[in-house]
Amino acid sequence: MSPTDDYPPILDAAQVAELLGMNVQMVRRYAREGRIPAYKLPGGRTFKFFRDEVFEFLRDHPVVSAEDAEVNEDAAVNEDERA
């Protein structure tokens, strides 16, 4: 059994918050801002999330170490100097 099987295929904001270790208000804010894929039923007030899309969102936003970020900044500066 995989860890994804612990959650149903359609989640509410509280379940997404638990899954990602976030505050539920932050999950709702991300949903309102379109930063995380979310859906509302017609006339509904609550957000719904597809479990697999939440995992895709997480995979698409890897953590970049400070060292990697510094290397990327140096590369961007070098590109700007060449232009």
C-alpha angles and dihedrals in degrees: 000000000000124000089249090064089067089074129057119247091254118049136189124223093266092054092048090049090052092046094050097035091241136132111266091232090056090051090052091048091050089050093050091048092047092241092126123033110259139157138206125203114236107281090006126130101199128079122238124200132198108233093221092051090052089054090047089051089052093048091049092056107055120175114257115210119233089247092054091046090052091051090049091050091051090050091050091050090050091050091050091051091053093051 
